[in-house]
Amino acid sequence: MSISGTGVRFSGLASGIDVDSIISQMIRLEQFPVQRLQAQQAQLSARQTIYGQFKSTLNGLNSAASSLNIASSFQPNKVSSGDTTIATATVTDAAVPGNYGIDVLAIARADKMTSSAFSSTSDALGLAGSFMVNGKSLDVVAGDSLTAIASKINGLNVGVSANVINGGTGQSYLVLGGGKTGARNAILLADVSGGIAQSLGLTTGSSTLRDLTGSVAKSAGFKNSTDTLGTLTGATTSGTLTLGSDAITYNLSTDTLQSLADKINLTGNHTASLVTEKVDGVDVTRIQINSTSWPSTYTDPGNLLGVLGITKAGTANPVTTASDAQVEIDGVTINSASNTLTNVVGGMTLDLKKVGTTDIAVTRDNTAIKDKVKAFQKAYNDVIGYIRDNSQFNNETFQSGPLFGDSNAAQVESSLNTLLFSNVGTGSLKNLADIGFSLDDKGKIELDESKLDAAITNNLSDLKNLMMATGSSANSEISYVSSGNKSLGSGPSGFGVNITQAATKASVTALNAFSSPHAGGETLAFSGTLFGSSTINLTISAGTNLASLVSQINSDSRLKDLVTASDSGGSLRLESKRFGTSGNFAVTSNLAEGADNSGLGTTGGTAVAGLNVAGTINGEAATGNGQFLLGNTGNANTDGLQIRYTGTATGSIGSFVFNRGMSGLMSNRVSSFTDSVNGLLTTVDNSITDQVEDLQERIDRLNAQIELREQTLRLRFAAMEEAISRANSQGSQLSSILNAR
């Protein structure tokens, strides 16, 4: 006999009985109930797996149905080019089918230039000073080589790449390349000190005004108007700019764009203002100077205008010159900094390859529409096929599928079958039979493709009406926006719409009339819900009047899509472009209201808050957001139904007819089976999980009893062995005594 940590173990040495074998057989008999419960668990788990696969198949049907509930599914486009070496295109569903004549007159190019030839790429050049590269100053020391200068330029991260070419002794060059095409993206070089760019052979000794329109010259773009020019550019020089007879002193270490504009305005002969615009999605601020001194009567010994990017140094050794693409589309000439033109033709992106003439054809992709309908057919058949395949009964083996006799599977099939040919269309196509659908003897959909082709080609609007959710109203101020899976059809009489509050826009009106031009600068701060978490500061230059302020606000890239400025009886009025509370905003000035400024004052003028639309749909509660009214969650009929009301009248304003369409109905029905909270299959899955867990608890209890039973048996047999061993020992002792006599 032996004892271990797992209990008493013995081999029956005293009794000669194989105790382990006896106990194992007894315990095996005790485990039969556990095995029966485990078999039940396995059956339930297998059934749960089948239901999981069933749910996945239903989700596939839901996805296919939902794809037919999108307007773009019925207006897909395809595009082709007569000569793909000249131009290619991609289109969205918003593109209008047709043929477009494309005449590419010029391809956009990026700047590229080389330096003069030097002895090597690694020898010190002996140059010292600084020069500007795309608005950033770069310092050069005497020990710098071409390679070192190239590395410094690349380190500026200003959209210019620098490389060196080693063509042998005396044939080493510095090569600069612009990162973007287009004339506006030309590389801007300007010497600040030491004449470095000119000494390198990158620039000539002359310069021209880079962006001059009439008498207005515009600078490069900077990230703000409040940092010093030294901070913005890295240059810290000071000097005097002379416009005509007016000397303007500056110090880049202390001057900002705004202070420089103020100095120019104080001359009385020239005006300067700041404009903010978006470039590649980023806000940049430019100073623009209106002066009759352009283009010749100015002196700039410190090259301030070059630092600001108002002038551009001549290129000494150009390889390619930054230039715009030019293309005629149906005879209309368009210039673009990029060879990729987006939405010049609505919904089309045009890629220019080379100069030449070609045609771009946009056609309706009827095959794509047909494929989506056929995908719906396949997804439906997959569901029916899954049910049938797993519900079979073999008369020879008497084996049945896991869904044989399953009431839930039967309910799903019956429900989908009943829904499939419901009359839901409001046009000439009433149900799916009208577009070629029928059922075979196995409950699967068969499709007469000729009928579907005819519907797509000749009756697309009614096909769309049959398949997707649509809404309409005799009141043109009510329009359909969207619906949810729980939105029910209204029937031909429609849902009544009652409005208690029409949507309005927020506005702010100045406290004072703006009757005389600004004597000095002013800053307006725009904030509030309309502007999110940010505050937009608008700098107004001295000399600005009401008309120019209105124009400045309406053209500012940060503001023009959010607010509209106007002259309201001589006062500035600002109105949100968004309806409702999401369009609320505030505007404050750094100046007290007065006749010679915006009149908004530090308190922000007279504000009127925007209001959301409020009302009911079909007498059921709805939530407004701007002009949009959404049926509340839990509504019996209008849960998730959203309409838009653009009018101003209140009360009963008419009815709204909502048709769910087959795709919406099917999606809603499938969701009732697969919903993660209340779906039929979710309920079944939860029930199976509960049963499996209950069986596991019973198994755990039985196993605990069996373990205790085994321990008890082992202890009893151990006691028996010990008793037999003692008896054997006593017998041996008696035998020894008797033998001794």
C-alpha positions in Angstrom: 0.0 0.0 0.0 1.2 3.5 -0.8 -0.1 7.1 0.0 0.3 10.1 -2.3 -1.0 13.7 -2.6 -3.9 12.4 -4.7 -5.2 10.0 -2.0 -4.6 6.4 -0.8 -3.3 4.0 -3.5 -2.7 0.3 -2.9 -2.1 -2.8 -5.0 -3.8 -5.4 -2.8 -0.6 -7.0 -1.5 -2.3 -8.3 1.6 -5.6 -9.5 0.0 -4.3 -10.3 -3.5 -7.3 -8.3 -4.8 -6.9 -5.8 -7.7 -8.5 -3.0 -5.8 -7.7 -0.2 -8.3 -9.5 -2.1 -11.0 -12.5 -2.7 -8.9 -12.8 1.0 -7.8 -12.2 2.2 -11.4 -15.1 0.0 -12.6 -17.3 1.2 -9.8 -16.5 4.9 -10.5 -17.1 4.3 -14.3 -20.6 3.1 -13.5 -21.1 6.2 -11.3 -20.0 8.4 -14.3 -22.7 7.2 -16.7 -25.1 10.1 -15.6 -22.3 12.6 -16.2 -21.7 11.2 -19.6 -25.4 11.5 -20.5 -25.4 15.1 -19.4 -22.2 15.8 -21.4 -23.8 14.3 -24.4 -26.8 16.6 -23.9 -24.4 19.5 -23.7 -22.7 18.5 -26.9 -26.0 18.3 -28.7 -27.0 21.7 -27.4 -23.6 23.2 -28.4 -23.9 21.7 -31.9 -27.4 23.2 -32.1 -26.1 26.5 -31.0 -23.4 26.4 -33.7 -26.1 25.6 -36.3 -28.1 28.6 -35.1 -25.0 30.8 -35.3 -24.4 29.8 -38.9 -28.1 30.3 -39.6 -27.9 33.8 -38.1 -24.8 34.6 -40.3 -26.7 33.5 -43.4 -29.6 35.8 -42.4 -27.2 38.6 -41.9 -26.0 38.1 -45.4 -29.6 38.5 -46.6 -30.0 41.7 -44.5 -26.8 43.1 -46.0 -28.0 42.4 -49.6 -31.4 43.9 -48.9 -29.9 47.0 -47.2 -27.7 47.6 -50.3 -30.8 48.0 -52.3 -32.2 50.6 -49.9 -29.6 53.1 -51.0 -30.4 55.6 -53.8 -26.9 55.3 -55.3 -27.5 51.6 -55.9 -29.8 52.5 -58.7 -27.6 55.1 -60.3 -24.2 53.6 -60.6 -21.9 54.9 -63.4 -19.0 53.6 -65.4 -16.5 55.7 -67.3 -14.2 55.1 -70.3 -11.6 57.2 -72.1 -11.0 57.3 -75.8 -7.3 57.5 -75.2 -6.0 56.6 -71.7 -2.6 58.0 -72.6 -4.1 61.5 -72.7 -6.6 61.4 -69.8 -8.4 59.0 -67.6 -11.3 59.5 -65.2 -13.1 58.0 -62.3 -16.7 58.8 -61.4 -19.2 58.6 -58.5 -22.9 58.0 -58.8 -23.4 61.8 -58.8 -21.9 62.1 -62.3 -24.3 62.8 -65.1 -24.1 60.3 -68.0 -22.8 61.8 -71.2 -19.8 62.3 -73.5 -17.3 64.9 -72.5 -14.8 66.3 -75.0 -11.4 66.7 -73.4 -8.6 68.8 -74.9 -5.5 68.8 -72.8 -3.6 72.0 -73.6 -0.9 71.8 -70.9 0.2 69.4 -68.2 0.9 70.8 -64.7 4.6 70.7 -63.8 6.6 71.1 -60.6 9.6 73.4 -60.3 13.0 72.0 -60.7 16.4 73.8 -60.9 20.1 73.2 -60.6 22.9 75.2 -59.1 26.1 76.2 -61.0 28.8 73.6 -61.3 31.1 73.1 -58.4 34.3 71.1 -57.9 32.8 68.4 -55.7 29.8 67.6 -53.6 31.8 67.5 -50.4 34.3 70.4 -50.6 33.6 73.4 -48.4 32.2 76.2 -50.5 33.3 79.1 -48.3 29.9 80.8 -48.4 28.4 82.4 -45.3 25.0 84.0 -44.9 21.3 83.0 -45.1 18.6 82.6 -47.7 14.9 81.8 -47.8 13.4 78.6 -49.1 9.6 78.6 -49.3 9.2 81.0 -46.4 11.9 79.5 -44.1 15.4 80.9 -43.5 18.4 78.7 -43.9 21.8 79.6 -42.5 25.0 78.7 -44.4 28.5 78.6 -42.9 31.8 78.7 -44.7 32.5 75.0 -44.1 29.2 73.9 -45.7 29.4 71.7 -48.9 26.7 71.1 -51.5 25.8 67.9 -49.6 25.5 69.8 -46.3 23.3 72.5 -47.8 21.1 69.9 -49.4 20.7 68.2 -46.0 19.8 71.6 -44.4 17.2 72.3 -47.1 15.6 68.9 -46.6 15.5 69.5 -42.9 13.3 72.6 -43.3 10.4 70.4 -44.4 9.0 73.1 -46.7 8.0 71.0 -49.7 11.3 71.3 -51.5 13.6 68.3 -52.0 17.3 68.8 -52.4 19.8 66.4 -54.0 23.3 66.5 -55.2 24.7 65.2 -58.5 28.3 64.2 -58.7 29.3 64.2 -62.4 33.0 64.2 -61.7 35.6 66.9 -61.0 34.1 70.3 -61.6 30.7 68.8 -62.5 28.9 68.7 -59.1 25.5 70.2 -58.7 22.8 71.0 -56.2 19.3 70.1 -57.5 16.1 71.5 -56.0 12.7 70.0 -56.8 9.2 71.3 -55.8 6.9 68.8 -54.1 3.8 70.0 -55.9 2.9 71.0 -59.4 1.3 74.3 -60.4 2.5 77.9 -60.8 1.4 78.7 -57.2 3.7 76.1 -55.9 6.9 77.5 -57.5 10.0 77.3 -55.3 10.5 80.6 -53.6 14.1 81.5 -53.0 15.3 84.9 -51.6 18.7 86.0 -50.3 18.7 87.5 -46.8 22.4 88.0 -46.3 25.6 86.9 -48.1 24.0 86.5 -51.5 24.0 82.7 -51.0 21.3 81.6 -53.4 22.8 83.8 -56.2 26.3 82.6 -55.4 25.1 79.0 -55.7 23.8 79.8 -59.1 20.2 79.0 -58.1 18.9 82.6 -58.6 19.7 85.6 -60.8 20.1 89.1 -59.5 16.6 90.1 -60.5 13.2 89.4 -59.0 9.5 89.9 -59.9 6.3 90.3 -58.0 5.0 86.8 -57.6 1.3 87.4 -57.3 0.2 90.8 -58.6 -3.4 91.6 -59.5 -3.8 95.1 -60.6 -2.1 97.1 -57.9 -2.5 94.5 -55.2 0.5 92.3 -54.4 0.1 89.2 -52.2 2.6 87.4 -50.0 3.1 83.7 -49.4 0.9 82.1 -46.8 1.8 82.0 -43.1 0.3 80.0 -40.2 -0.9 83.1 -38.3 -0.8 86.9 -38.0 0.2 87.1 -34.4 3.7 85.5 -34.2 6.6 87.7 -35.1 7.9 87.4 -38.7 11.1 86.2 -37.2 9.3 83.3 -35.6 7.4 82.5 -38.8 10.3 82.6 -41.1 13.5 82.2 -39.1 14.9 85.5 -40.5 15.7 88.3 -38.0 16.9 91.1 -40.2 15.7 94.7 -40.0 15.6 97.5 -42.5 13.5 99.9 -44.6 11.1 99.2 -47.4 10.4 102.2 -49.6 7.1 102.4 -51.5 7.1 105.4 -53.7 8.3 108.1 -51.4 7.2 106.4 -48.2 9.8 104.7 -46.0 8.5 101.9 -43.9 10.9 100.6 -41.2 10.6 97.0 -40.0 12.3 94.5 -37.7 11.5 90.9 -38.3 12.3 90.0 -34.7 9.4 92.2 -33.4 7.0 92.9 -36.3 4.0 90.7 -37.0 2.0 90.5 -40.2 -0.5 92.8 -38.6 1.9 95.3 -37.3 3.6 95.5 -40.7 0.2 96.1 -42.3 -0.5 98.8 -39.8 2.7 100.6 -40.6 1.9 100.5 -44.3 -1.6 101.8 -43.7 -0.2 104.7 -41.7 1.5 106.1 -44.8 -1.9 107.1 -46.1 -0.7 106.4 -49.7 -0.7 102.6 -49.6 -3.0 100.1 -47.9 -2.4 96.6 -46.5 -4.7 94.0 -45.2 -4.6 90.4 -44.1 -6.5 87.7 -45.7 -7.0 84.1 -44.5 -7.6 81.2 -46.8 -7.4 77.5 -46.9 -4.5 75.9 -48.8 -4.7 72.1 -49.0 -7.1 72.1 -46.1 -4.8 74.3 -43.9 -5.6 77.9 -42.9 -2.9 80.4 -44.0 -2.7 84.1 -43.6 -1.3 86.4 -46.3 -0.6 90.2 -46.3 -1.7 91.9 -49.4 -0.4 95.4 -50.3 -2.3 97.8 -52.5 0.1 100.3 -53.9 0.5 102.3 -57.1 4.3 101.8 -56.6 4.0 98.4 -58.2 5.7 97.1 -60.1 8.7 99.4 -60.4 8.8 102.3 -57.9 9.9 100.6 -54.7 13.3 99.8 -53.1 13.9 96.9 -50.8 17.6 96.6 -49.9 16.9 94.1 -47.1 14.7 92.0 -49.4 11.7 92.1 -47.1 9.4 91.4 -50.0 11.5 88.3 -50.8 11.3 87.1 -47.2 7.5 87.5 -47.4 7.2 85.8 -50.7 5.8 88.9 -52.4 8.7 88.9 -54.8 10.2 85.8 -56.5 13.9 85.7 -57.4 14.6 84.7 -61.0 15.8 81.1 -61.5 19.3 80.9 -63.0 19.3 77.3 -64.1 15.7 76.0 -64.5 15.1 72.4 -65.5 11.3 72.6 -65.5 9.2 75.6 -64.5 6.3 75.3 -62.1 3.2 75.6 -64.3 -0.5 74.9 -64.3 -2.4 72.3 -66.2 -4.8 73.7 -68.8 -7.7 71.7 -70.3 -10.8 72.4 -72.3 -13.8 70.4 -71.2 -16.6 70.8 -73.8 -15.0 74.1 -74.9 -14.7 75.5 -71.4 -11.1 76.3 -70.4 -10.0 75.3 -66.9 -6.6 75.9 -65.2 -5.4 73.7 -62.4 -2.3 73.5 -60.3 -2.7 69.7 -60.3 -3.1 67.2 -63.1 -5.9 65.7 -61.1 -9.1 67.7 -61.4 -11.9 66.8 -58.9 -15.5 67.7 -59.4 -14.8 70.1 -62.3 -17.5 68.0 -63.8 -19.8 66.9 -61.0 -19.0 63.5 -59.7 -15.9 63.1 -61.9 -12.2 63.0 -61.1 -10.1 63.7 -64.2 -6.5 62.7 -64.5 -4.5 64.4 -67.2 -1.6 62.4 -68.7 -0.3 64.4 -71.7 -1.2 67.1 -74.2 -3.8 65.8 -76.7 -7.5 65.4 -77.4 -9.8 62.6 -76.3 -13.4 61.8 -75.1 -14.6 60.7 -71.7 -17.8 58.7 -71.8 -20.0 58.4 -68.6 -22.7 55.7 -68.9 -25.2 54.2 -66.6 -23.9 50.8 -65.3 -27.0 48.7 -65.6 -25.0 45.6 -64.9 -24.1 46.9 -61.5 -27.8 47.4 -60.7 -28.6 43.9 -61.9 -25.8 42.4 -59.9 -27.2 43.9 -56.7 -30.7 42.5 -57.4 -29.1 39.1 -58.1 -27.1 39.3 -54.9 -30.4 39.8 -53.1 -31.8 36.7 -54.9 -28.7 34.6 -53.9 -28.8 35.8 -50.3 -32.4 34.8 -50.0 -31.8 31.4 -51.6 -28.8 30.9 -49.3 -31.2 31.2 -46.3 -33.8 28.9 -47.7 -31.1 26.4 -48.8 -29.5 26.4 -45.3 -32.9 25.7 -43.7 -33.7 22.9 -46.1 -30.2 21.3 -46.0 -30.3 21.1 -42.2 -34.0 20.0 -42.0 -33.7 16.8 -44.0 -34.7 13.3 -42.8 -33.2 10.1 -44.2 -35.8 7.4 -44.5 -33.2 4.7 -44.7 -30.9 5.7 -41.9 -33.6 7.5 -39.9 -31.0 10.3 -39.4 -32.4 13.8 -39.3 -30.8 17.2 -39.7 -30.3 19.6 -36.8 -33.1 21.8 -37.8 -35.6 18.9 -38.6 -38.9 19.8 -37.0 -37.4 23.1 -35.6 -40.3 25.5 -35.2 -38.0 28.6 -35.2 -36.5 27.7 -38.6 -40.0 27.0 -39.9 -41.2 30.4 -38.6 -38.3 32.2 -40.4 -38.9 30.5 -43.7 -42.7 31.1 -43.6 -42.3 34.7 -42.6 -39.8 35.5 -45.4 -41.9 33.6 -47.9 -45.0 35.5 -47.0 -43.2 38.8 -47.2 -41.4 38.2 -50.5 -44.3 38.9 -52.9 -46.1 41.6 -50.9 -47.4 44.6 -52.9 -45.1 47.4 -51.9 -44.5 49.4 -55.1 -46.5 52.5 -55.7 -45.6 52.7 -59.5 -46.2 50.2 -62.3 -44.0 47.6 -60.5 -46.0 46.4 -57.6 -44.1 43.4 -56.3 -41.1 41.2 -57.1 -43.1 39.1 -59.6 -43.2 42.2 -61.9 -39.4 42.1 -62.3 -39.1 38.3 -62.9 -39.1 36.8 -59.4 -40.9 33.4 -58.8 -40.4 30.4 -56.5 -39.3 26.9 -57.4 -40.5 23.7 -55.8 -37.8 24.1 -53.1 -38.9 27.5 -52.0 -36.0 29.3 -53.7 -36.2 32.3 -56.0 -36.0 31.9 -59.7 -35.3 35.0 -61.8 -36.4 35.8 -65.3 -33.5 38.0 -66.2 -35.2 39.4 -69.3 -37.9 41.0 -67.1 -35.3 42.4 -64.8 -33.3 43.8 -67.7 -36.5 45.5 -69.1 -37.3 47.1 -65.7 -33.7 48.4 -65.4 -33.6 49.8 -68.9 -37.1 51.1 -69.3 -38.6 51.6 -65.8 -35.7 52.3 -63.4 -37.6 54.8 -61.3 -40.4 52.3 -60.5 -37.8 49.6 -59.8 -36.2 52.0 -57.3 -39.6 52.7 -55.8 -40.3 49.0 -55.5 -37.0 48.1 -53.8 -36.0 51.0 -51.6 -37.7 53.1 -48.9 -39.1 56.3 -50.4 -41.2 59.2 -49.2 -43.1 62.1 -50.7 -45.5 64.9 -49.9 -47.8 67.2 -51.7 -46.2 70.0 -49.6 -42.9 70.8 -51.3 -41.5 72.0 -48.0 -41.6 68.4 -46.6 -39.0 65.9 -47.9 -37.9 62.4 -47.0 -34.5 62.0 -45.5 -34.1 58.5 -44.1 -35.7 55.7 -42.2 -34.8 52.9 -39.8 -35.6 49.2 -39.6 -38.5 49.9 -37.3 -40.1 52.6 -39.5 -43.4 51.3 -40.9 -45.1 52.2 -44.1 -47.8 54.9 -43.9 -50.1 53.6 -46.6 -51.5 55.8 -49.3 -53.1 58.3 -46.9 -49.7 59.1 -45.4 -48.6 60.3 -42.0 -49.9 63.7 -40.8 -47.1 66.2 -40.0 -47.8 68.8 -37.3 -45.2 71.6 -36.7 -45.1 73.5 -33.4 -41.8 75.4 -34.1 -40.2 76.0 -37.5 -36.4 75.9 -37.6 -34.6 79.3 -37.4 -31.0 80.5 -37.8 -28.9 82.2 -35.1 -27.8 85.8 -35.8 -25.8 88.6 -34.2 -26.3 92.3 -34.9 -23.9 95.0 -34.0 -24.8 97.4 -31.2 -23.7 100.5 -33.2 -24.0 101.5 -36.9 -20.6 101.4 -38.7 -20.5 104.9 -40.1 -16.8 105.7 -40.5 -13.7 103.7 -41.5 -11.5 102.1 -38.8 -8.9 104.4 -37.4 -6.9 101.3 -36.3 -7.0 97.6 -36.4 -9.7 95.3 -34.7 -9.9 91.6 -34.0 -13.2 89.7 -34.0 -13.4 86.4 -32.2 -15.9 83.9 -33.5 -16.9 81.0 -31.2 -19.7 78.8 -30.1 -21.3 75.6 -31.2 -21.1 76.5 -34.9 -17.3 76.6 -34.6 -16.9 73.5 -32.5 -14.1 73.7 -29.9 -12.1 76.3 -31.7 -12.2 80.1 -31.8 -11.5 81.9 -35.1 -9.9 85.3 -34.9 -10.5 87.7 -37.8 -8.1 90.6 -38.1 -9.6 93.8 -39.5 -7.1 96.3 -40.9 -7.2 100.1 -40.4 -9.2 101.9 -43.0 -11.8 99.1 -43.3 -15.4 100.3 -43.8 -18.7 98.3 -43.4 -18.8 97.2 -47.1 -15.2 95.9 -47.1 -15.8 94.2 -43.7 -18.8 92.4 -45.1 -16.8 91.3 -48.1 -13.9 90.2 -45.9 -16.1 88.0 -43.7 -18.0 86.5 -46.7 -14.7 85.6 -48.5 -12.7 84.3 -45.5 -12.1 80.6 -46.1 -12.7 79.8 -42.4 -16.0 81.7 -42.1 -17.7 81.8 -45.5 -19.3 78.4 -45.2 -20.5 79.0 -41.6 -21.8 82.6 -41.5 -23.1 85.3 -43.8 -22.4 88.9 -43.2 -24.6 91.7 -44.4 -25.4 95.5 -44.0 -28.5 95.8 -41.9 -29.4 99.5 -42.0 -25.8 100.6 -41.6 -25.0 98.0 -39.0 -23.1 94.7 -39.3 -25.4 91.7 -39.2 -24.1 88.1 -39.0 -26.3 85.1 -39.6 -25.5 81.4 -39.3 -25.7 79.2 -42.4 -27.0 76.4 -40.3 -30.5 76.0 -38.8 -31.1 75.2 -35.2 -29.1 75.1 -32.1 -26.1 73.6 -33.8 -25.7 76.9 -35.6 -25.5 79.0 -32.5 -22.5 81.3 -32.3 -21.0 84.3 -30.6 -18.8 87.2 -31.9 -16.9 89.6 -29.7 -14.5 92.4 -30.5 -11.4 93.5 -28.7 -12.8 97.1 -28.9 -15.8 98.7 -27.3 -18.6 99.3 -29.8 -18.2 102.5 -31.7 -19.1 104.2 -35.0 -15.6 103.6 -36.4 -15.5 99.8 -35.8 -17.6 96.7 -36.2 -20.0 97.9 -33.4 -20.1 94.4 -31.9 -18.2 95.4 -28.8 -16.7 93.3 -26.1 -20.1 91.8 -25.2 -20.9 90.6 -28.7 -23.8 92.6 -30.0 -27.4 91.5 -30.0 -27.7 87.7 -30.4 -30.7 85.7 -31.4 -30.4 81.9 -30.8 -31.3 79.4 -33.5 -34.1 77.0 -32.8 -34.6 73.4 -33.9 -37.8 72.4 -35.7 -40.4 70.8 -33.3 -43.5 68.8 -34.0 -44.9 65.3 -34.5 -45.2 62.7 -37.3 -48.4 60.7 -37.4 -49.1 62.1 -33.9 -46.0 60.5 -32.5 -43.2 62.3 -30.8 -40.3 63.4 -32.8 -36.9 65.2 -32.1 -35.8 68.2 -34.1 -32.2 69.0 -35.2 -32.1 72.0 -37.4 -34.7 71.5 -40.1 -34.7 67.7 -39.6 -37.4 65.9 -37.6 -36.7 62.4 -36.4 -39.3 59.9 -35.1 -38.4 58.9 -31.5 -37.1 55.5 -30.6 -40.0 53.3 -29.5 -42.7 54.9 -31.7 -45.2 52.5 -33.0 -44.9 53.6 -36.6 -42.3 56.3 -37.0 -39.3 55.0 -35.1 -36.3 56.2 -37.0 -38.2 58.0 -39.8 -36.6 61.3 -40.6 -38.1 64.1 -42.6 -37.0 67.7 -43.4 -39.2 70.7 -43.1 -37.9 73.9 -44.8 -41.0 76.1 -44.3 -41.9 78.7 -41.7 -45.6 77.9 -41.1 -46.7 76.0 -38.0 -49.7 73.7 -37.3 -50.9 70.9 -39.5 -48.9 71.4 -42.7 -49.8 68.3 -44.6 -49.2 64.6 -44.9 -46.2 62.5 -45.8 -46.5 59.2 -47.6 -43.8 56.7 -46.6 -43.2 53.5 -48.5 -40.7 51.0 -47.0 -39.9 49.2 -50.2 -39.1 45.5 -50.4 -35.5 45.9 -49.2 -36.6 47.9 -46.2 -39.3 45.4 -45.3 -37.0 42.4 -45.8 -34.2 44.1 -43.7 -36.7 44.9 -41.0 -38.1 41.3 -40.9 -34.6 39.8 -40.9 -33.6 42.1 -38.1 -36.5 40.9 -36.0 -34.8 37.5 -36.1 -31.2 38.6 -35.7 -31.4 41.6 -33.3 -28.7 41.2 -30.7 -31.1 42.0 -27.9 -34.7 40.9 -28.8 -34.2 38.9 -32.0 -35.8 35.4 -32.2 -32.4 33.7 -32.8 -30.8 35.7 -30.0 -33.5 34.5 -27.7 -32.9 30.9 -28.8 -29.2 31.3 -28.4 -29.6 32.7 -24.9 -31.9 29.8 -24.0 -29.4 27.2 -25.2 -26.6 29.0 -23.3 -28.7 28.8 -20.1 -29.4 25.1 -20.6 -25.7 24.4 -21.2 -24.7 26.3 -18.1 -27.5 24.5 -16.1 -26.2 21.1 -17.3 -22.6 22.1 -16.4 -23.7 22.9 -12.8 -25.3 19.4 -12.6 -22.2 17.8 -14.0 -20.0 19.7 -11.5 -22.2 18.5 -8.6 -22.1 14.9 -9.8 -18.4 15.0 -10.3 -17.9 16.3 -6.8 -20.1 13.4 -5.5 -18.2 10.9 -7.6 -14.9 12.2 -6.3 -16.1 11.9 -2.7 -17.4 8.4 -3.5 -14.0 7.4 -4.9 -12.2 8.7 -1.8 -14.6 6.8 0.5 -14.1 3.5 -1.4 -10.3 3.9 -1.3 -10.4 4.5 2.4 -12.6 1.5 3.0 -10.5 -0.8 0.9 -7.4 0.6 2.6 -8.9 -0.3 6.0 -9.7 -3.8 4.7 -6.1 -4.3 3.4 -4.8 -3.2 6.7 -7.0 -5.6 8.7 -6.0 -8.5 6.4 -2.4 -7.5 6.8 -2.7 -7.6 10.6 -4.4 -10.9 10.5 -1.8 -12.4 8.2 0.9 -11.1 10.6 -0.8 -12.6 13.6 -1.1 -15.9 11.8 2.5 -15.9 11.0 3.4 -15.3 14.6 1.2 -18.2 15.8 2.7 -20.5 13.2 6.2 -19.6 14.4 5.3 -20.3 18.0 3.7 -23.7 17.2 6.6 -24.7 15.0 9.0 -23.8 17.8 7.3 -26.3 20.1 
